[in-house]
Amino acid sequence: MIQPVTGPDPVENELRHAMMVSARGYDPSPAPVQKILRSGQARRARRRTVMTAACAVLVACLGTSVASLAGSLNRDTSTGQQAAPASAFGVVSQVVGSGVVDGKSWSVTAKFYPTFPAGFKVPAKLADKGPAGKSLLCQQTVIGGVRVDHQGGEWSGCQVVNGTSDITGQGAGLHGLGDKGLTGVRIFVGNPDAKVTRAVITLKDGRHFKAGVRTLPGTNYRSFAIPLGKGQTIASVDQYDAGNHRLTHDTFWR
């Protein structure tokens, strides 16, 4: 039978006293404040380093972009006078056509100078008419190792044009080493407009010769070249677009 408690329990009192003494005798270790502060400072230092490096990369990229843009603007900007239109590629050259006819090698090469090359002088017939352009479009035809019209000097076969899209660069002609291209091996060279993609020459004997049109890079100048052997006579020259529609039909060549 359990007896009711009538006063303080001596055992309980002894336990309480022992716990208080133990608590007073326990000296807790100090909080690691300095360690926490040092850790935070290290993290902030690392973040500053990363941000500094990122900013440096960004500034370098922006600097490169600005420098590139400035270079582009410098290339396209006048220096006090109106700048002549220039090819995006500077001076460009391209072989329009080449091969062998009647045992003789032949080639036609087109070349564009955005500005007049060193040593070139504007022909008097153009100088008298005022400025006709600041660019030069050249077309050199070589037959059997000899350049057609070489007697005219280094710039024979060249014409002054106004930039990369001058319509004066269009036309056609027969080029040979003698008799003004009327006899012997000849090369028919055409410089058509943008719609023409190929040309076909029909001879008097019914044969057909054809060639595709090539565009001089960075310009709108376009050319094709078709060789003719000795004794071959032209009946017609036809030009076609990409849809195979005939755009021109010329019968005055021979």
GUDRENKOL-697776 format. One line per field, with one value per residue: x, y, z of N, C-alpha, C in turn; residue in one letter. Coordinates in Angstrom, 1 decimal, padded with zeros to 4 digits. Layout:
<pts>
neast <- [X; ...]
nnorth <- [Y; ...]
nup <- [Z; ...]
caeast <- [X; ...]
canorth <- [Y; ...]
caup <- [Z; ...]
ceast <- [X; ...]
cnorth <- [Y; ...]
cup <- [Z; ...]
r <- [A; ...]
</pts>
This chain:
<pts>
neast <- [000.9; 000.6; 002.0; 001.0; 002.7; 004.3; 006.1; 009.3; 011.3; 014.2; 016.1; 015.5; 016.1; 018.9; 019.6; 018.9; 020.6; 023.1; 022.9; 022.9; 025.3; 026.9; 026.2; 027.1; 029.8; 030.4; 032.0; 031.2; 032.5; 033.8; 031.8; 032.4; 033.2; 035.2; 036.2; 033.9; 033.7; 036.1; 035.7; 033.5; 034.7; 036.6; 034.9; 033.7; 035.9; 036.6; 034.3; 034.7; 037.0; 036.1; 034.1; 035.7; 037.3; 035.3; 034.3; 036.6; 036.8; 034.4; 034.8; 037.0; 035.8; 033.8; 035.5; 036.9; 034.7; 033.9; 036.2; 036.3; 033.9; 034.6; 036.7; 035.3; 033.7; 035.7; 036.6; 034.5; 033.9; 034.1; 037.0; 036.7; 036.3; 033.9; 033.6; 034.6; 032.5; 033.3; 034.5; 033.4; 035.5; 037.8; 040.4; 039.6; 039.8; 038.9; 038.7; 037.0; 036.5; 038.2; 040.3; 041.0; 041.3; 041.4; 043.9; 045.1; 045.7; 043.4; 042.1; 040.0; 040.0; 038.6; 038.8; 038.6; 039.1; 038.7; 039.5; 041.6; 044.4; 047.9; 049.9; 048.0; 046.4; 043.9; 042.3; 042.6; 040.3; 038.3; 039.0; 038.6; 035.9; 035.1; 034.8; 034.4; 034.2; 035.7; 036.7; 038.1; 037.5; 038.6; 039.3; 040.8; 041.9; 043.4; 045.1; 046.7; 048.9; 049.3; 048.3; 045.3; 045.2; 047.5; 049.2; 048.2; 049.1; 049.6; 047.0; 045.1; 042.0; 040.7; 038.2; 037.0; 034.9; 032.0; 032.2; 030.8; 028.7; 028.2; 026.4; 027.8; 029.5; 028.4; 027.9; 029.1; 031.4; 033.7; 036.8; 040.0; 043.4; 044.0; 042.9; 040.8; 039.3; 037.8; 038.7; 040.4; 041.2; 038.9; 037.4; 034.3; 033.0; 030.7; 029.0; 026.5; 023.3; 021.7; 019.7; 020.4; 021.6; 022.9; 024.4; 024.1; 025.6; 024.9; 026.1; 026.6; 026.6; 024.9; 025.8; 026.0; 027.3; 027.8; 027.7; 028.0; 027.1; 029.3; 029.8; 031.7; 033.2; 031.9; 031.0; 028.6; 029.3; 029.2; 030.0; 030.5; 032.2; 032.9; 034.6; 035.7; 036.6; 038.9; 037.3; 034.8; 031.5; 029.2; 025.7; 023.7; 023.4; 022.2; 020.6; 019.7; 017.5; 017.2; 015.0; 015.0; 014.0; 014.3; 016.0; 017.4; 018.2; 020.5; 021.6; 023.6; 026.3; 029.2]
nnorth <- [-001.2; 002.2; 004.9; 008.3; 011.3; 013.2; 015.3; 016.9; 015.0; 013.4; 012.2; 013.2; 015.8; 015.7; 014.8; 017.1; 019.0; 017.9; 018.1; 020.9; 021.7; 020.4; 021.7; 024.3; 023.8; 023.3; 024.6; 026.0; 025.8; 028.6; 030.3; 029.8; 032.4; 034.0; 032.1; 031.8; 034.5; 034.7; 032.7; 033.8; 036.1; 035.0; 033.8; 036.0; 037.2; 035.4; 035.6; 038.2; 037.9; 036.2; 037.8; 040.0; 038.7; 037.9; 040.4; 041.4; 039.7; 040.3; 043.0; 042.8; 041.3; 043.2; 045.2; 044.1; 043.8; 046.4; 047.4; 045.9; 046.9; 049.5; 049.3; 048.4; 050.6; 052.5; 051.4; 051.9; 054.6; 057.9; 060.1; 062.9; 063.3; 062.1; 058.7; 056.0; 053.3; 050.1; 046.7; 044.1; 042.3; 043.6; 043.9; 041.7; 038.6; 036.4; 033.4; 033.2; 031.4; 028.6; 026.5; 024.4; 025.0; 024.2; 023.2; 025.1; 026.7; 028.5; 031.3; 033.3; 035.9; 037.8; 040.8; 043.0; 046.2; 048.0; 050.7; 052.8; 051.1; 051.2; 053.0; 053.1; 055.2; 057.5; 057.3; 059.7; 060.3; 059.9; 061.4; 064.0; 064.1; 064.5; 063.1; 059.6; 057.5; 055.6; 053.1; 050.0; 047.8; 044.9; 042.7; 040.0; 038.3; 035.4; 033.7; 030.9; 031.5; 034.2; 037.5; 039.0; 042.0; 043.0; 044.9; 047.3; 047.9; 047.5; 047.9; 047.4; 046.2; 046.9; 048.8; 051.9; 052.1; 052.8; 051.8; 048.7; 047.9; 049.0; 049.6; 050.0; 048.0; 045.9; 044.0; 042.6; 040.7; 039.6; 038.2; 038.1; 037.2; 038.5; 040.5; 041.9; 040.1; 038.6; 036.5; 033.2; 031.6; 032.5; 034.1; 034.3; 036.6; 037.4; 039.8; 039.8; 040.9; 040.7; 038.7; 036.7; 033.4; 031.5; 031.0; 030.4; 029.5; 029.2; 027.7; 028.2; 025.7; 024.3; 023.3; 023.6; 025.6; 026.1; 028.0; 028.6; 031.4; 033.4; 035.1; 037.8; 037.7; 039.6; 041.7; 042.9; 042.2; 040.1; 037.3; 035.3; 032.9; 031.6; 029.6; 029.7; 027.9; 028.0; 029.1; 028.6; 029.9; 032.2; 031.8; 032.5; 034.1; 033.3; 034.1; 032.9; 032.6; 031.4; 029.9; 028.8; 030.4; 032.1; 035.1; 036.9; 037.2; 037.2; 037.9; 039.1; 038.5; 037.0]
nup <- [000.0; -000.9; 000.7; 001.5; 000.5; 002.9; 003.2; 002.2; 000.0; 001.0; -000.6; -003.2; -002.7; -002.4; -005.0; -006.6; -005.4; -006.2; -009.0; -009.4; -008.4; -010.3; -012.6; -012.1; -012.1; -014.7; -017.5; -020.4; -023.8; -025.6; -028.1; -031.6; -032.8; -034.1; -035.9; -037.6; -038.6; -040.0; -042.0; -043.3; -044.4; -046.1; -048.0; -049.1; -050.2; -052.2; -053.8; -054.7; -056.2; -058.3; -059.5; -060.3; -062.2; -064.1; -064.9; -066.1; -068.3; -069.6; -070.2; -071.9; -074.1; -074.9; -075.6; -077.8; -079.5; -079.9; -081.0; -083.4; -084.5; -084.8; -086.6; -088.8; -089.3; -089.9; -092.2; -093.9; -093.8; -094.9; -095.3; -095.4; -098.0; -100.4; -100.1; -102.3; -103.3; -102.1; -102.7; -100.5; -100.1; -100.8; -103.2; -105.7; -107.6; -110.2; -112.1; -115.0; -117.1; -118.7; -120.7; -123.6; -127.0; -130.4; -129.9; -128.5; -125.3; -123.3; -121.4; -119.3; -117.1; -114.5; -112.7; -109.9; -108.7; -105.8; -105.4; -107.5; -108.7; -107.9; -110.2; -112.2; -114.5; -115.2; -118.3; -120.9; -122.4; -120.6; -118.4; -119.4; -119.2; -116.7; -113.3; -113.5; -111.9; -109.2; -109.2; -110.6; -113.2; -114.5; -117.3; -118.5; -121.3; -122.3; -124.8; -125.9; -124.3; -124.7; -123.9; -124.9; -126.6; -125.4; -126.4; -125.7; -123.2; -119.6; -118.5; -120.4; -121.4; -119.2; -117.4; -116.1; -113.4; -111.3; -108.3; -107.0; -108.5; -111.0; -114.0; -116.3; -116.5; -117.9; -120.9; -124.0; -126.0; -128.7; -128.5; -129.7; -131.0; -133.4; -136.2; -134.9; -133.4; -135.2; -136.7; -136.6; -133.4; -131.0; -128.2; -126.8; -124.7; -122.2; -120.2; -118.4; -117.0; -113.7; -113.9; -115.7; -116.0; -117.6; -120.8; -124.3; -127.3; -130.6; -133.5; -137.0; -138.2; -136.7; -134.2; -130.6; -128.0; -124.6; -121.5; -118.0; -115.8; -113.9; -110.8; -109.7; -106.7; -103.9; -105.5; -108.0; -110.5; -113.4; -115.4; -118.4; -120.4; -123.7; -125.9; -129.3; -132.2; -135.0; -138.0; -137.1; -137.0; -135.7; -135.2; -133.5; -130.2; -127.2; -124.1; -120.8; -118.0; -114.5; -114.6; -117.0; -119.0; -122.1; -122.3; -124.0; -127.5; -129.8; -133.0; -134.5; -134.2; -135.5]
caeast <- [000.0; 001.4; 001.8; 001.0; 003.9; 003.9; 007.2; 010.3; 012.0; 015.6; 016.8; 015.2; 016.9; 020.3; 019.8; 018.8; 021.8; 024.2; 022.8; 023.2; 026.8; 027.5; 026.0; 028.0; 031.2; 030.6; 032.4; 031.1; 033.5; 033.3; 031.2; 033.5; 032.8; 036.3; 036.2; 032.8; 034.0; 037.2; 035.1; 032.7; 035.7; 037.2; 033.9; 033.6; 037.1; 036.5; 033.3; 035.2; 037.9; 035.3; 033.4; 036.7; 037.6; 034.2; 034.3; 037.7; 036.4; 033.3; 035.4; 037.8; 034.9; 033.3; 036.6; 037.1; 033.5; 034.0; 037.4; 035.8; 033.0; 035.3; 037.4; 034.3; 033.3; 036.8; 036.7; 033.4; 033.7; 034.9; 037.9; 036.6; 035.7; 033.0; 034.3; 034.1; 032.0; 034.4; 034.1; 033.6; 036.7; 038.9; 040.7; 039.2; 040.1; 038.2; 038.7; 035.6; 036.5; 039.5; 040.3; 041.9; 040.5; 042.3; 045.3; 045.6; 045.0; 042.8; 041.5; 039.4; 040.0; 038.0; 039.5; 038.0; 039.9; 037.8; 040.1; 042.5; 045.7; 049.1; 050.4; 046.9; 046.1; 042.6; 042.5; 042.3; 039.0; 037.5; 039.4; 038.0; 034.4; 034.9; 034.9; 033.5; 034.2; 037.0; 037.0; 038.5; 037.1; 039.5; 039.0; 042.0; 041.7; 044.7; 045.0; 048.1; 049.9; 049.4; 047.1; 044.7; 045.3; 048.6; 049.9; 047.7; 049.7; 049.2; 045.6; 044.2; 040.9; 040.1; 037.4; 036.6; 033.5; 031.7; 031.9; 030.7; 027.4; 028.0; 025.9; 028.7; 030.3; 027.7; 028.1; 029.6; 032.4; 034.5; 038.2; 041.0; 044.7; 044.1; 041.7; 039.7; 038.4; 036.9; 039.2; 041.2; 040.6; 038.3; 036.6; 033.1; 032.8; 029.5; 028.8; 025.1; 022.7; 021.6; 018.8; 021.0; 022.4; 023.7; 024.4; 024.2; 026.0; 024.5; 026.9; 026.0; 026.5; 023.9; 026.3; 025.7; 028.2; 027.1; 028.5; 027.3; 027.5; 030.0; 029.8; 032.9; 032.9; 031.9; 030.5; 027.5; 029.8; 029.0; 030.6; 030.7; 033.1; 032.7; 035.6; 035.4; 037.8; 039.1; 036.3; 033.4; 030.7; 028.1; 024.4; 023.0; 023.8; 021.0; 020.8; 018.6; 017.4; 017.2; 013.8; 015.2; 013.4; 015.2; 015.9; 017.9; 018.5; 021.2; 022.0; 024.5; 027.6; 029.6]
canorth <- [000.0; 003.4; 005.9; 009.6; 012.1; 014.2; 016.3; 016.8; 013.7; 013.7; 011.7; 014.1; 017.0; 015.4; 014.8; 018.5; 019.7; 017.4; 018.7; 022.3; 021.8; 020.0; 022.8; 025.4; 023.5; 023.1; 025.8; 025.7; 026.4; 029.8; 030.2; 030.0; 033.7; 034.4; 031.2; 032.2; 035.7; 034.4; 032.0; 034.7; 037.0; 034.2; 033.6; 037.3; 037.4; 034.5; 036.2; 039.4; 037.5; 035.7; 038.9; 040.7; 038.0; 038.0; 041.8; 041.5; 039.0; 041.1; 044.2; 042.3; 041.0; 044.4; 046.0; 043.5; 044.1; 047.8; 047.6; 045.4; 047.8; 050.8; 049.0; 048.4; 052.0; 053.1; 051.0; 052.4; 056.0; 058.8; 060.9; 064.3; 063.3; 061.0; 057.4; 055.2; 052.0; 049.1; 045.3; 043.6; 041.5; 044.3; 043.5; 040.3; 038.0; 035.1; 032.8; 033.1; 030.2; 028.2; 025.3; 024.3; 025.0; 024.1; 022.9; 026.3; 027.0; 029.8; 031.6; 034.6; 036.3; 039.0; 041.4; 044.2; 047.0; 049.0; 052.0; 052.7; 050.5; 052.0; 052.9; 053.3; 056.6; 057.6; 057.7; 061.1; 060.5; 059.9; 062.6; 065.2; 064.1; 064.6; 061.8; 058.6; 056.5; 055.4; 051.7; 049.5; 046.4; 044.4; 041.4; 039.6; 037.1; 034.9; 032.6; 030.4; 032.2; 035.6; 038.2; 039.8; 043.5; 043.4; 046.0; 048.5; 048.2; 046.7; 048.1; 047.1; 045.3; 047.4; 050.0; 052.6; 051.9; 053.4; 050.8; 047.3; 047.6; 049.9; 048.9; 050.1; 046.7; 044.9; 044.0; 041.3; 040.9; 038.5; 038.5; 037.2; 037.8; 039.2; 040.9; 042.3; 039.0; 038.1; 035.2; 032.4; 031.2; 033.6; 033.8; 035.2; 036.9; 038.2; 040.4; 040.0; 041.4; 039.7; 037.6; 035.7; 032.4; 030.8; 031.5; 029.3; 030.0; 028.3; 027.9; 028.1; 024.3; 023.8; 022.9; 024.5; 025.7; 026.8; 028.3; 029.3; 032.8; 033.5; 036.4; 038.2; 037.9; 041.0; 042.6; 042.4; 041.9; 038.7; 037.0; 033.9; 032.8; 030.5; 029.6; 029.4; 027.5; 028.6; 028.8; 028.5; 031.1; 032.2; 032.0; 033.3; 034.0; 033.3; 034.1; 032.3; 032.8; 030.2; 029.1; 028.3; 031.3; 032.9; 036.5; 037.6; 036.4; 038.1; 037.2; 039.9; 038.1; 036.0]
caup <- [000.0; -001.1; 001.7; 000.9; 000.8; 003.9; 003.3; 001.1; -000.1; 001.2; -001.8; -004.2; -002.4; -002.7; -006.4; -007.0; -005.0; -007.0; -010.4; -009.4; -008.3; -011.6; -013.6; -011.9; -012.4; -016.2; -018.2; -021.8; -024.6; -026.2; -029.5; -032.6; -033.6; -035.0; -037.0; -038.5; -039.3; -041.0; -043.0; -044.1; -045.1; -047.2; -049.0; -049.8; -051.0; -053.4; -054.7; -055.3; -057.2; -059.4; -060.1; -061.0; -063.4; -065.0; -065.4; -067.0; -069.5; -070.3; -070.8; -073.1; -075.2; -075.4; -076.3; -079.1; -080.4; -080.2; -081.9; -084.7; -085.1; -085.2; -087.8; -089.9; -089.6; -090.5; -093.6; -094.7; -093.6; -095.7; -094.6; -095.8; -099.4; -100.6; -100.3; -103.4; -102.8; -102.2; -102.5; -099.2; -100.0; -101.3; -104.6; -105.9; -108.9; -110.5; -113.4; -115.6; -117.8; -119.2; -121.4; -124.7; -128.2; -131.5; -129.4; -127.7; -124.0; -123.2; -120.1; -119.1; -115.7; -114.1; -111.5; -109.5; -107.7; -105.2; -105.7; -108.6; -108.3; -108.1; -111.6; -113.2; -114.8; -115.9; -119.7; -121.2; -122.8; -119.4; -117.6; -119.9; -119.0; -115.2; -112.6; -113.9; -110.9; -108.5; -109.1; -111.9; -113.5; -115.6; -117.9; -119.3; -122.1; -122.8; -125.8; -126.2; -123.5; -125.1; -123.5; -125.9; -126.5; -124.6; -127.0; -125.1; -121.9; -118.5; -118.1; -121.5; -121.0; -117.9; -117.5; -114.9; -112.9; -110.0; -107.2; -107.2; -109.2; -112.1; -115.1; -117.4; -116.5; -118.6; -122.3; -124.6; -127.1; -129.2; -128.2; -130.4; -131.1; -134.6; -136.9; -134.0; -132.9; -136.3; -137.3; -135.7; -132.1; -130.4; -127.0; -126.6; -123.3; -121.9; -118.9; -118.4; -115.8; -112.6; -114.2; -116.6; -115.3; -118.5; -122.2; -125.3; -128.6; -131.7; -134.6; -138.3; -138.5; -135.8; -132.9; -129.5; -126.9; -123.5; -120.3; -116.9; -115.4; -112.6; -110.2; -109.1; -105.2; -103.3; -106.5; -108.8; -111.9; -113.7; -116.7; -118.9; -121.5; -124.5; -126.9; -130.7; -132.9; -136.3; -139.0; -136.5; -137.2; -134.7; -135.8; -132.5; -128.8; -126.3; -122.6; -120.1; -116.5; -113.7; -114.9; -118.4; -120.0; -122.9; -122.1; -125.2; -128.7; -130.7; -134.3; -135.2; -134.0; -136.5]
ceast <- [000.9; 001.0; 001.8; 002.2; 003.6; 005.0; 008.2; 011.0; 013.5; 016.4; 016.7; 016.1; 018.4; 020.6; 019.8; 020.1; 023.0; 024.1; 023.2; 024.7; 027.5; 027.4; 026.9; 029.5; 031.5; 030.9; 032.3; 032.2; 032.9; 032.8; 032.3; 033.2; 033.9; 036.4; 035.1; 033.1; 035.1; 036.6; 034.3; 033.6; 036.3; 036.2; 033.7; 034.7; 037.1; 035.4; 033.9; 036.2; 037.2; 034.7; 034.5; 037.1; 036.5; 034.1; 035.4; 037.4; 035.4; 033.9; 036.2; 036.9; 034.3; 034.3; 036.9; 035.9; 033.6; 035.1; 037.0; 034.9; 033.7; 036.1; 036.5; 033.9; 034.4; 036.9; 035.6; 033.2; 034.6; 035.9; 037.9; 036.0; 034.8; 033.7; 033.7; 033.6; 033.1; 033.8; 034.3; 034.9; 037.9; 039.1; 040.4; 039.5; 039.4; 038.4; 037.3; 035.5; 037.9; 039.3; 041.3; 041.0; 041.5; 043.7; 045.9; 044.9; 044.4; 042.2; 041.0; 039.4; 039.5; 038.6; 038.9; 038.9; 038.9; 038.2; 041.2; 043.9; 046.8; 049.6; 049.3; 046.6; 044.8; 042.8; 042.0; 040.9; 038.0; 037.8; 038.7; 036.5; 034.1; 035.0; 033.9; 033.4; 035.6; 037.4; 037.4; 038.1; 037.9; 039.1; 040.1; 041.7; 043.1; 044.5; 046.4; 049.2; 050.1; 048.1; 046.6; 044.8; 046.5; 049.4; 049.4; 048.2; 049.1; 047.7; 044.7; 043.2; 040.3; 039.2; 037.1; 035.2; 033.3; 031.2; 031.6; 029.4; 027.1; 027.5; 026.8; 029.6; 029.6; 028.0; 028.6; 030.6; 033.1; 036.0; 039.1; 042.3; 044.9; 042.8; 040.5; 038.7; 037.5; 037.4; 040.0; 040.5; 040.1; 037.5; 035.5; 032.9; 031.6; 029.5; 027.4; 024.6; 022.4; 020.6; 019.4; 021.8; 023.2; 023.5; 024.7; 024.6; 025.6; 025.4; 026.1; 025.8; 025.6; 024.5; 026.0; 026.8; 027.5; 028.1; 027.6; 027.9; 028.2; 030.0; 031.1; 032.6; 032.9; 031.4; 029.2; 028.0; 029.8; 029.5; 030.5; 031.6; 032.9; 033.7; 035.1; 036.6; 037.8; 038.0; 034.9; 032.7; 029.5; 026.8; 023.6; 023.6; 022.5; 021.3; 019.5; 018.7; 017.4; 016.0; 013.8; 014.4; 014.4; 015.0; 016.4; 018.2; 019.1; 021.8; 023.1; 026.0; 028.0; 031.0]
cnorth <- [001.2; 004.4; 007.3; 010.4; 013.2; 015.3; 016.1; 015.5; 014.0; 013.2; 012.7; 015.4; 016.8; 015.4; 016.2; 019.2; 019.3; 018.0; 020.1; 022.5; 021.4; 021.0; 023.9; 025.1; 023.3; 024.4; 025.6; 026.4; 027.6; 029.5; 030.5; 031.2; 034.0; 033.5; 031.5; 033.4; 035.5; 033.7; 032.9; 035.6; 036.2; 034.0; 034.9; 037.6; 036.6; 035.1; 037.4; 039.0; 037.0; 036.8; 039.8; 040.1; 038.1; 039.4; 042.0; 040.9; 039.8; 042.3; 043.9; 042.1; 042.3; 045.2; 045.4; 043.8; 045.5; 048.1; 047.1; 046.4; 049.1; 050.5; 049.0; 049.8; 052.7; 052.7; 051.6; 053.9; 056.8; 059.6; 062.4; 064.4; 062.1; 059.7; 056.6; 053.8; 051.0; 047.7; 044.9; 042.8; 042.3; 043.9; 042.0; 039.9; 036.7; 034.7; 032.6; 031.8; 029.9; 026.9; 025.2; 024.2; 025.0; 023.9; 024.1; 026.5; 028.4; 030.0; 033.0; 034.9; 037.6; 039.5; 042.7; 044.9; 048.1; 050.5; 051.8; 052.1; 051.4; 051.9; 053.1; 054.8; 056.6; 058.0; 059.1; 061.3; 060.5; 061.1; 063.9; 065.3; 064.3; 063.2; 060.8; 057.4; 056.4; 054.0; 051.2; 048.1; 045.9; 043.0; 041.0; 038.3; 036.7; 033.7; 032.2; 031.1; 033.7; 036.4; 039.1; 041.3; 043.9; 044.6; 047.3; 048.8; 047.3; 046.8; 047.9; 046.1; 045.7; 048.6; 050.6; 052.5; 052.6; 052.4; 049.5; 046.9; 048.5; 049.2; 049.0; 048.8; 045.6; 045.1; 042.6; 041.6; 039.6; 039.0; 037.5; 037.9; 038.6; 039.5; 041.2; 041.2; 038.4; 036.8; 034.5; 032.0; 032.5; 033.2; 034.8; 035.4; 037.8; 038.7; 040.8; 040.6; 040.3; 038.5; 036.5; 034.7; 031.5; 031.3; 030.3; 030.0; 028.9; 028.7; 027.7; 026.6; 023.6; 023.3; 024.0; 024.4; 026.5; 027.0; 028.9; 030.6; 032.7; 034.9; 036.7; 038.5; 039.3; 042.1; 042.1; 042.2; 040.5; 038.5; 035.5; 034.0; 031.5; 030.6; 029.2; 029.0; 028.2; 028.1; 028.6; 029.9; 031.1; 032.5; 032.9; 033.1; 034.2; 033.3; 033.7; 032.6; 031.4; 029.3; 028.6; 029.1; 032.1; 034.4; 037.4; 036.7; 037.3; 037.3; 038.0; 039.6; 037.1; 035.5]
cup <- [000.0; -000.1; 001.1; 001.4; 001.8; 004.0; 002.2; 001.2; 000.0; 000.0; -003.0; -004.0; -002.7; -004.2; -007.0; -006.7; -005.9; -008.4; -010.4; -009.3; -009.6; -012.6; -013.4; -012.2; -013.9; -016.9; -019.7; -022.6; -025.4; -027.6; -030.5; -033.5; -034.6; -036.2; -038.1; -039.3; -040.4; -042.2; -044.0; -045.0; -046.3; -048.3; -049.8; -050.7; -052.3; -054.3; -055.4; -056.5; -058.5; -060.2; -060.9; -062.3; -064.5; -065.7; -066.4; -068.4; -070.3; -070.9; -072.0; -074.3; -075.8; -076.1; -077.6; -080.0; -080.8; -081.2; -083.3; -085.3; -085.6; -086.5; -089.0; -090.3; -090.3; -092.0; -094.5; -094.6; -094.4; -094.8; -095.1; -097.2; -099.4; -100.9; -101.5; -102.8; -103.1; -102.0; -101.0; -099.0; -100.5; -102.8; -104.7; -107.4; -109.0; -111.9; -113.9; -116.4; -118.4; -119.9; -122.6; -126.0; -129.4; -131.0; -128.6; -126.4; -124.0; -121.8; -120.1; -117.6; -115.5; -112.8; -111.2; -108.4; -107.2; -105.5; -106.8; -108.0; -108.6; -109.6; -112.6; -113.3; -115.6; -117.4; -120.0; -121.6; -121.7; -118.5; -118.1; -119.6; -117.5; -114.6; -113.0; -112.9; -110.3; -108.4; -110.5; -112.0; -114.7; -116.0; -118.8; -119.9; -122.6; -123.7; -126.2; -125.5; -123.8; -124.6; -124.7; -125.6; -125.5; -125.1; -126.3; -123.7; -120.8; -118.2; -119.3; -121.0; -119.7; -118.2; -116.1; -114.6; -111.6; -109.0; -107.8; -108.1; -110.4; -113.4; -116.4; -117.5; -117.3; -120.1; -122.8; -125.7; -127.5; -129.0; -128.9; -130.5; -132.4; -135.3; -136.1; -133.6; -134.0; -136.9; -136.2; -134.4; -131.5; -129.1; -126.9; -125.1; -123.1; -120.5; -118.7; -117.0; -114.8; -112.9; -115.0; -115.8; -116.3; -119.9; -123.1; -126.7; -129.6; -132.9; -135.9; -138.7; -137.6; -134.4; -131.9; -128.5; -125.8; -122.3; -119.2; -116.5; -114.0; -112.1; -109.5; -107.6; -104.7; -104.3; -107.1; -110.3; -112.2; -115.1; -117.1; -120.1; -122.3; -125.7; -128.3; -131.4; -134.3; -137.3; -138.4; -136.5; -136.3; -135.5; -134.8; -131.1; -128.0; -124.8; -121.9; -118.6; -115.8; -114.1; -116.4; -119.4; -120.7; -122.7; -123.3; -126.3; -129.7; -131.9; -135.0; -135.0; -135.2; -136.3]
r <- [M; I; Q; P; V; T; G; P; D; P; V; E; N; E; L; R; H; A; M; M; V; S; A; R; G; Y; D; P; S; P; A; P; V; Q; K; I; L; R; S; G; Q; A; R; R; A; R; R; R; T; V; M; T; A; A; C; A; V; L; V; A; C; L; G; T; S; V; A; S; L; A; G; S; L; N; R; D; T; S; T; G; Q; Q; A; A; P; A; S; A; F; G; V; V; S; Q; V; V; G; S; G; V; V; D; G; K; S; W; S; V; T; A; K; F; Y; P; T; F; P; A; G; F; K; V; P; A; K; L; A; D; K; G; P; A; G; K; S; L; L; C; Q; Q; T; V; I; G; G; V; R; V; D; H; Q; G; G; E; W; S; G; C; Q; V; V; N; G; T; S; D; I; T; G; Q; G; A; G; L; H; G; L; G; D; K; G; L; T; G; V; R; I; F; V; G; N; P; D; A; K; V; T; R; A; V; I; T; L; K; D; G; R; H; F; K; A; G; V; R; T; L; P; G; T; N; Y; R; S; F; A; I; P; L; G; K; G; Q; T; I; A; S; V; D; Q; Y; D; A; G; N; H; R; L; T; H; D; T; F; W; R]
</pts>
